[in-house]
Structures are given as structure tokens and as C-alpha cells.
Amino acid sequence: MLYQAYQLQSDLMSPLRLLAQGSSAALWLGKTEGSLLRKFSASMEVFSRLRLTHSRPAYGITSIKVGERDFAVTEEAVLTMPFGTLLRFKKENVNDLPYQPPVLLVAPLSGHFATLLRETVRTLLQDHDVYITDWHNARDVSLRHGPFALDDYIDHMIRFTQTIGPGTHVVAVCQPCVAALAAAAIMAEDDDPAQPRSLTLMAGPVDCRVNPTGVNTLATSKPIEWFEKNLISHVPLPHAGYMRRVYPGFVQLSAFLSMNLDRHKKSFQDMYQHLLDGDVEKANIIRVFYDEYLAVNDLPAEFYLETVEKVFQTYDLPLGKLSYRGRLVKPAAIRRTALMTVEGERDDICAVGQTVAAQDLCTGIRPYMKTHHVQTGVGHYGVFSGRKWNQQIYPRVREMIHASMG
């Protein structure tokens, strides 16, 4: 009933928002600062932006500067599966550049689209051949494709890495760090020739027993049955995934918004004031952020519930209990993959200590192939975006990847 009620409300409000958007554009032209019409136009613009979208935004990466040259970038769907696409950001005419190792960037499946990592992609593209796990919205996946659980996520990781081929370097951001480590362990145990050359885990919940955050406390505050009863809904008509059980992205986003409600209110107040003052550039910065932030991606119920239970409640990986298709996951089997872990000093989602725990689990990796970096002065998102990611974290990641090519 929750999703049906949301869909009804969204359908009813959609014409009003479209009208507000059109009115804002029509009234803005030629209106002087402080005029009543400009105030009305700014109000309509802000109102039209107070909406959720359910389609992946564009990555918007059309070129990249390498050294002193600009290279065109095109998106190439290398492998498309029902729940995700292996997407390559292909640089054109790079034959005369030094070899750029392939990197699989593993995006979270946690309520937003993989485009949340566009800045991470753009930075990596300077020195690497970049691929990303472009997860689909579960509400658009027909029931005939079956369920999607944690094992299926690991399957996709293995399949994508094998598709790219030997010599691939994997960089996992946040939630998928557990699955990335599990996939690397399975591939190592199978002596798969495509097992990653290096594995970088960034701000991921490898061991949530360490320095529990508010997110960890919330996950353990209720039994898994409570999450299933209260947070799982069926996709309504007219979507392709009608009757699929999902954890709706709008529920996840509501939780995120409530954590910093005053800050989000102020952002929209600031947008209104910038529009009123005619400062379109500043208003656009806020627009761009919320166009991404308010684009929500439904999670398959099986994947969400298993992640909550196995990662955040029973700590299966650090306790040596995580299984994949009936096989015990053994991080100690990883021997030929270099490991780097990255944490943010001020991360209030995945605290310091939770990601570096992977170092102790991977006993088969020699010490000289292990690296850990704690970035001072950054929170969760600062680990993979922003100035310190570009200037201080990325150079360390690049150095580790290129040192692991031989």
C-alpha cells in the first residue's frame, strides 16, 4: 500500500509541477530584480524542483583532459543484464597514449544511481580505462527476470570483471565493498585468470562492529522481520516491474533527508533567494545537486534485506560465515591481488576502522601488497569526490594501481 499511495500522490502532483516549471520559465524573462513576478517565478521554480525522479540522470562526461590534450569520451554498454549494465567510458583516439589499465568502478546499490560517482569516474579517466556497474532501477525490471539477492550482486561483480578480462583493477565505493571482497575471494579460490590485479575498498562496511555509527545502530535496532514488514513494498502499475518486491528509493531518501532536514530546507531557501537576486549561476549549483540527489533507485527486496542482515546485523564476512552459492567466502584465498583500503576521518556513515578490517581478513596477501589511507578532514562523500579526493586520495589510488600492473 505504501508504494501505491506514493504513486498516486506523484501522479496527482505531476501536472502541477509541470505547470509550475513552465510558469517559472515564462515569467522569468525580462522581470526586474525584486518584482512581484520574479518572486512568483522563483517560487514556481523551487516548487517544481521539490520532486523525486526515477530515471538515471546523465553522466554528462563527453571529454577528458589527459596531459595537455582533450579526448572525446563516449559511453559504451559492454554487457547488459536485467539488473545492471557494464558501462565503459571509452576515450577516442588514445593509441599514442601510454597504457592505461582497466578499472572497474563498483557503485553502490543503495537508493541512488551510479551517476552519484560521476566525479570519481571523471578523475579516474585521466589515467585509466574506466568501466562502471550501472545498476538498473528494480521497478523497471520485469518479474520474469527473477529475484536479485546478494549472491546475484556478487555474480555480476565476477561476470563484469571476467568480461573486462585479466589485468582488471577493481575500485569499490561504500556498500559494495563486502561484495567486491567476496567476488575477489571466489575468483582467487577458483584461480580465475581474470581475478583483479588490485582491489581498492573505499569507505565500505567490511566490519560494522568497529566504531558503530548511527546507520549501524539503526540497522541493529530492529529484527530483520521488522525491516521486511515495514520497508518492503510491491511495485505498482504502470511500471515494468509490477508486483516486484522492492525497498523503494523514496523511503531510503526520506531517511537521508530526515537526518539533515534543516540543511536541505536551507538549500531550497538559498535557491529561492539566488533566483530572486538574479544569481542564476549559484541557483544552478543547487539545482544540479538536487537533480542528482532526488533521483531515486529502488532496490530489489532480496538484496536489501540480505545486506541489512548479513552485513549490518550478523557480520557474516568478518566472522567467517559469509557464503556464496553454498560456498564459504574465504578472503585468505586472495594472494595475487594488491589491496588498498581508504577511510575518511569524519565519516559518519562508515566509520574509521570498518574498511581497514579487510586488511586483517586477507591474510594471504603479502604485507608489501597492502596499503591503507585515512584521509583527514573528510566525511563519507569526501572519500570519493571533492578537492581532497582529487588532490590527496586519488594520487595514492593511482600509484597503487599502476604499481600493481606488472
C-alpha positions as CSV (number, residue, x, y, z in Angstrom):
1,M,0.0,0.0,0.0
2,L,2.9,2.4,0.7
3,Y,4.2,2.4,-2.9
4,Q,0.6,2.7,-4.3
5,A,-0.1,5.7,-2.1
6,Y,3.2,7.3,-3.2
7,Q,2.5,6.6,-6.9
8,L,-1.0,8.2,-6.6
9,Q,0.4,11.3,-4.9
10,S,3.1,11.5,-7.5
11,D,0.6,11.2,-10.4
12,L,-1.6,13.9,-8.9
13,M,1.2,16.4,-8.3
14,S,3.0,15.9,-11.6
15,P,0.7,18.2,-13.7
16,L,1.1,20.9,-11.0
17,R,4.9,20.7,-11.1
18,L,5.0,20.8,-14.9
19,L,2.7,23.9,-14.8
20,A,5.0,25.5,-12.2
21,Q,8.1,24.7,-14.3
22,G,6.5,26.2,-17.4
23,S,5.2,29.3,-15.5
24,S,8.6,29.9,-13.9
25,A,10.3,29.9,-17.3
26,A,7.7,32.2,-18.9
27,L,7.6,34.7,-16.1
28,W,11.3,34.9,-15.5
29,L,12.2,36.6,-18.8
30,G,12.6,40.3,-18.6
31,K,11.5,40.7,-15.0
32,T,13.4,43.1,-12.8
33,E,15.0,42.2,-9.5
34,G,12.6,42.2,-6.6
35,S,9.5,42.4,-8.8
36,L,6.4,40.5,-7.8
37,L,6.5,38.4,-10.9
38,R,10.2,37.5,-10.3
39,K,9.2,36.4,-6.7
40,F,6.4,34.3,-8.1
41,S,8.7,32.9,-10.8
42,A,11.3,31.9,-8.2
43,S,8.6,30.3,-6.0
44,M,7.4,28.2,-9.0
45,E,10.9,27.1,-9.9
46,V,11.6,25.9,-6.3
47,F,8.2,24.2,-6.2
48,S,8.9,22.4,-9.5
49,R,12.2,21.1,-8.1
50,L,10.7,19.6,-5.0
51,R,10.1,16.3,-6.7
52,L,11.6,12.8,-7.0
53,T,12.6,11.3,-10.3
54,H,13.1,7.6,-11.1
55,S,15.3,7.6,-14.1
56,R,19.1,7.6,-14.2
57,P,20.5,11.1,-14.7
58,A,23.1,11.6,-17.5
59,Y,26.7,11.1,-16.6
60,G,27.5,14.1,-18.8
61,I,31.1,13.1,-19.4
62,T,31.8,14.0,-23.0
63,S,35.5,14.7,-22.9
64,I,38.5,14.4,-20.6
65,K,41.8,16.2,-20.4
66,V,44.9,14.0,-20.4
67,G,48.1,16.0,-20.1
68,E,47.6,18.9,-22.5
69,R,45.2,17.1,-24.8
70,D,41.4,16.7,-24.7
71,F,39.9,13.4,-25.7
72,A,36.3,12.7,-26.6
73,V,34.5,10.3,-24.3
74,T,31.6,8.1,-25.3
75,E,29.5,5.6,-23.2
76,E,29.6,2.0,-24.4
77,A,27.4,-0.7,-23.0
78,V,29.8,-3.6,-22.9
79,L,27.5,-6.1,-21.2
80,T,23.8,-5.6,-20.4
81,M,22.0,-7.8,-17.8
82,P,18.5,-7.3,-16.4
83,F,19.7,-5.7,-13.2
84,G,22.8,-3.8,-14.4
85,T,25.0,-2.8,-17.3
86,L,28.7,-2.9,-17.5
87,L,29.3,0.6,-18.9
88,R,32.6,1.8,-20.4
89,F,33.7,5.4,-20.7
90,K,35.6,5.0,-23.9
91,K,38.2,7.6,-24.8
92,E,38.6,8.2,-28.5
93,N,42.0,8.2,-30.4
94,V,44.2,7.2,-27.4
95,N,46.6,4.9,-29.3
96,D,49.5,7.2,-28.8
97,L,49.0,7.5,-25.0
98,P,50.9,5.3,-22.5
99,Y,49.0,2.1,-21.5
100,Q,46.0,2.9,-19.2
101,P,45.0,0.0,-17.0
102,P,41.3,-1.0,-17.0
103,V,39.4,-0.1,-13.8
104,L,36.0,-1.4,-12.8
105,L,34.3,1.1,-10.5
106,V,31.7,-0.6,-8.4
107,A,28.9,1.7,-7.5
108,P,26.6,1.3,-4.5
109,L,23.1,-0.1,-5.0
110,S,21.6,1.9,-2.1
111,G,18.8,4.2,-3.3
112,H,20.7,6.4,-5.8
113,F,22.0,5.7,-9.3
114,A,25.6,5.1,-10.2
115,T,25.8,8.6,-11.6
116,L,26.5,9.7,-8.0
117,L,30.1,8.6,-8.8
118,R,30.5,10.8,-12.0
119,E,33.2,12.8,-10.3
120,T,35.0,9.6,-9.3
121,V,34.7,8.4,-12.9
122,R,36.0,11.7,-14.3
123,T,39.0,11.7,-12.1
124,L,39.9,8.0,-12.8
125,L,39.6,8.6,-16.6
126,Q,42.7,10.7,-16.6
127,D,44.9,7.7,-16.2
128,H,42.7,4.6,-16.6
129,D,40.3,2.8,-18.9
130,V,37.2,3.1,-16.8
131,Y,34.1,0.9,-16.5
132,I,31.3,1.2,-14.0
133,T,28.5,-1.0,-12.6
134,D,25.5,0.9,-13.9
135,W,22.7,-0.6,-11.8
136,H,19.1,-0.5,-13.1
137,N,16.0,0.6,-11.2
138,A,14.4,-2.5,-9.9
139,R,10.9,-1.1,-10.5
140,D,11.7,-1.3,-14.2
141,V,12.8,-5.0,-14.2
142,S,10.1,-7.5,-15.0
143,L,9.3,-10.3,-12.6
144,R,10.2,-12.8,-15.3
145,H,13.9,-12.0,-14.6
146,G,13.6,-13.5,-11.1
147,P,15.0,-12.2,-7.8
148,F,18.2,-10.3,-7.2
149,A,20.0,-11.1,-3.9
150,L,23.5,-10.6,-2.5
151,D,24.7,-13.7,-4.4
152,D,23.4,-12.2,-7.6
153,Y,25.3,-9.0,-6.9
154,I,28.5,-11.0,-6.4
155,D,27.7,-12.9,-9.7
156,H,27.5,-9.5,-11.5
157,M,30.8,-8.5,-10.0
158,I,32.5,-11.7,-11.2
159,R,30.9,-11.6,-14.6
160,F,31.8,-7.9,-15.2
161,T,35.4,-8.5,-14.1
162,Q,35.7,-11.5,-16.4
163,T,34.2,-9.5,-19.3
164,I,36.8,-6.8,-18.9
165,G,39.5,-9.5,-18.7
166,P,42.8,-10.2,-17.0
167,G,44.6,-7.2,-15.6
168,T,41.4,-5.5,-14.3
169,H,41.7,-3.3,-11.2
170,V,38.5,-3.0,-9.0
171,V,37.6,0.1,-7.1
172,A,34.5,-0.4,-4.8
173,V,32.8,2.6,-3.1
174,C,30.9,2.2,0.1
175,Q,28.2,-0.5,0.3
176,P,29.7,-2.9,-2.4
177,C,33.0,-3.3,-0.6
178,V,31.7,-6.5,1.0
179,A,30.6,-8.0,-2.3
180,A,33.8,-6.8,-4.1
181,L,35.9,-8.6,-1.5
182,A,33.8,-11.7,-1.7
183,A,34.0,-11.7,-5.5
184,A,37.7,-11.4,-5.4
185,A,38.0,-14.2,-2.9
186,I,35.8,-16.6,-5.0
187,M,37.8,-15.8,-8.2
188,A,41.1,-16.3,-6.3
189,E,40.0,-19.7,-4.9
190,D,38.9,-20.7,-8.4
191,D,42.3,-19.5,-9.8
192,D,40.3,-17.4,-12.3
193,P,42.7,-15.7,-14.8
194,A,40.6,-12.5,-14.6
195,Q,40.9,-12.2,-10.8
196,P,41.5,-8.5,-10.0
197,R,45.1,-7.3,-10.2
198,S,44.3,-4.9,-7.4
199,L,41.3,-4.2,-5.1
200,T,40.6,-0.8,-3.6
201,L,37.9,-0.6,-1.0
202,M,36.7,2.9,-0.2
203,A,34.6,3.8,2.9
204,G,32.9,0.4,3.0
205,P,31.2,-1.6,5.8
206,V,33.5,-4.6,5.9
207,D,33.2,-4.9,9.7
208,C,30.3,-2.9,11.2
209,R,31.2,-3.9,14.8
210,V,34.0,-1.4,14.7
211,N,33.1,2.2,15.8
212,P,29.3,1.8,15.1
213,T,27.7,4.8,13.5
214,G,24.1,6.0,13.6
215,V,23.5,3.9,10.5
216,N,24.8,0.8,12.2
217,T,22.8,1.4,15.3
218,L,19.6,1.8,13.2
219,A,20.3,-1.4,11.4
220,T,20.6,-3.4,14.7
221,S,17.7,-1.6,16.4
222,K,15.1,-3.9,14.9
223,P,14.9,-7.6,13.8
224,I,15.1,-8.3,10.1
225,E,11.4,-9.2,10.1
226,W,10.6,-5.6,11.1
227,F,12.5,-4.3,8.0
228,E,10.7,-6.7,5.8
229,K,7.3,-5.9,7.2
230,N,7.6,-2.1,7.3
231,L,10.0,-1.1,4.5
232,I,9.3,-3.5,1.6
233,S,6.6,-2.7,-0.9
234,H,5.3,-4.1,-4.2
235,V,5.9,-2.1,-7.4
236,P,2.6,-0.7,-8.6
237,L,1.3,-0.3,-12.1
238,P,2.2,1.0,-14.7
239,H,5.9,0.1,-14.2
240,A,7.5,-2.9,-15.9
241,G,8.4,-4.4,-12.6
242,Y,4.8,-4.5,-11.4
243,M,4.5,-6.7,-8.3
244,R,8.2,-7.0,-7.7
245,R,9.1,-6.6,-4.1
246,V,11.4,-3.7,-3.5
247,Y,12.8,-1.3,-0.9
248,P,11.6,1.9,-2.5
249,G,14.2,4.5,-3.2
250,F,11.9,7.2,-1.9
251,V,11.8,5.5,1.5
252,Q,15.6,5.5,1.6
253,L,15.8,9.1,0.5
254,S,13.2,10.1,3.1
255,A,15.5,8.7,5.8
256,F,18.5,10.5,4.4
257,L,16.6,13.8,4.2
258,S,15.3,13.5,7.8
259,M,18.9,13.2,9.1
260,N,19.7,16.7,7.8
261,L,16.3,18.2,7.2
262,D,17.3,21.8,8.3
263,R,20.2,21.8,5.9
264,H,18.0,20.7,3.0
265,K,15.4,23.3,3.8
266,K,18.1,26.0,3.8
267,S,19.4,24.8,0.4
268,F,16.0,25.4,-1.2
269,Q,15.6,28.7,0.6
270,D,19.0,29.7,-0.8
271,M,17.9,28.7,-4.3
272,Y,14.9,30.9,-4.0
273,Q,17.0,33.8,-2.8
274,H,19.6,33.3,-5.6
275,L,16.8,33.3,-8.2
276,L,15.3,36.4,-6.6
277,D,18.7,38.2,-6.8
278,G,19.2,37.1,-10.4
279,D,22.2,35.0,-9.4
280,V,21.4,32.1,-11.8
281,E,24.9,30.5,-11.5
282,K,24.6,29.9,-7.8
283,A,21.0,28.7,-8.1
284,N,22.1,26.2,-10.8
285,I,24.7,24.7,-8.4
286,I,21.9,23.8,-6.0
287,R,19.7,22.6,-8.9
288,V,22.4,20.3,-10.2
289,F,23.0,18.8,-6.8
290,Y,19.3,18.1,-6.1
291,D,18.6,16.8,-9.7
292,E,21.1,14.0,-8.7
293,Y,20.1,13.7,-5.0
294,L,16.4,13.4,-5.7
295,A,16.8,10.8,-8.4
296,V,15.9,7.6,-6.6
297,N,16.6,3.9,-7.5
298,D,14.5,1.1,-6.0
299,L,16.4,-1.8,-4.5
300,P,15.4,-5.4,-5.0
301,A,13.9,-6.6,-1.7
302,E,16.1,-9.7,-1.5
303,F,19.3,-7.7,-1.9
304,Y,18.3,-5.1,0.6
305,L,17.2,-7.5,3.3
306,E,20.2,-9.8,2.9
307,T,22.6,-6.8,3.0
308,V,21.0,-5.4,6.2
309,E,21.1,-8.9,7.9
310,K,24.4,-10.3,6.7
311,V,26.5,-7.1,6.6
312,F,25.0,-4.9,9.4
313,Q,23.4,-7.3,11.8
314,T,25.2,-10.7,11.8
315,Y,28.6,-9.5,10.4
316,D,29.0,-12.6,8.3
317,L,32.1,-11.6,6.4
318,P,34.4,-10.7,9.4
319,L,33.1,-13.6,11.4
320,G,34.0,-16.0,8.6
321,K,30.3,-17.0,7.9
322,L,29.5,-15.3,4.6
323,S,28.6,-17.8,1.9
324,Y,28.1,-17.5,-1.8
325,R,26.1,-20.1,-3.7
326,G,26.6,-22.5,-0.7
327,R,30.4,-21.9,-0.6
328,L,32.1,-20.2,2.3
329,V,33.8,-17.0,1.2
330,K,37.5,-17.1,2.1
331,P,39.3,-13.8,1.9
332,A,42.5,-15.6,2.9
333,A,42.4,-17.2,-0.6
334,I,43.4,-13.9,-2.2
335,R,47.1,-13.9,-2.9
336,R,47.8,-12.2,-6.2
337,T,45.6,-9.1,-5.7
338,A,47.0,-6.0,-4.2
339,L,44.7,-4.5,-1.5
340,M,44.1,-0.8,-0.7
341,T,41.6,0.5,1.9
342,V,40.6,4.1,2.2
343,E,38.7,5.8,5.0
344,G,37.5,9.3,5.9
345,E,38.4,10.7,9.3
346,R,34.9,12.3,9.7
347,D,32.8,9.6,8.0
348,D,29.6,9.3,10.0
349,I,28.2,6.5,7.7
350,C,31.1,4.1,7.6
351,A,33.4,5.0,10.5
352,V,37.2,4.7,10.6
353,G,38.2,1.1,11.2
354,Q,35.3,-0.6,9.4
355,T,37.0,-0.7,6.0
356,V,40.6,-1.3,7.1
357,A,39.3,-4.5,8.7
358,A,39.7,-6.1,5.3
359,Q,43.4,-6.0,5.8
360,D,43.2,-8.5,8.6
361,L,40.8,-10.8,6.7
362,C,43.1,-11.0,3.7
363,T,45.9,-13.0,5.4
364,G,47.1,-14.4,2.1
365,I,48.2,-11.1,0.7
366,R,51.8,-10.2,1.4
367,P,52.3,-7.0,3.5
368,Y,54.1,-5.1,0.8
369,M,50.9,-5.5,-1.4
370,K,48.7,-3.9,1.2
371,T,48.0,-0.2,1.6
372,H,45.8,1.8,3.9
373,H,45.0,5.5,3.8
374,V,42.9,7.6,6.2
375,Q,42.0,11.0,4.8
376,T,41.9,13.8,7.4
377,G,39.1,16.3,7.2
378,V,36.6,14.5,5.0
379,G,33.3,12.7,5.6
380,H,31.8,9.9,3.7
381,Y,31.3,11.6,0.3
382,G,34.7,13.3,0.6
383,V,36.4,10.0,0.2
384,F,35.4,9.7,-3.5
385,S,34.5,13.3,-4.5
386,G,35.7,16.8,-3.9
387,R,39.0,18.5,-3.6
388,K,40.7,16.1,-1.2
389,W,39.7,13.1,-3.3
390,N,41.2,14.7,-6.3
391,Q,44.4,16.1,-4.7
392,Q,45.2,13.7,-1.9
393,I,43.3,10.4,-2.2
394,Y,43.3,9.8,-5.9
395,P,47.1,10.1,-6.3
396,R,47.5,7.3,-3.8
397,V,45.0,5.1,-5.5
398,R,46.6,5.7,-8.9
399,E,50.0,5.0,-7.5
400,M,48.8,1.7,-6.1
401,I,47.0,0.6,-9.3
402,H,50.0,1.4,-11.6
403,A,52.4,-0.3,-9.2
404,S,50.3,-3.4,-9.4
405,M,50.3,-3.7,-13.2
406,G,53.4,-5.8,-13.6
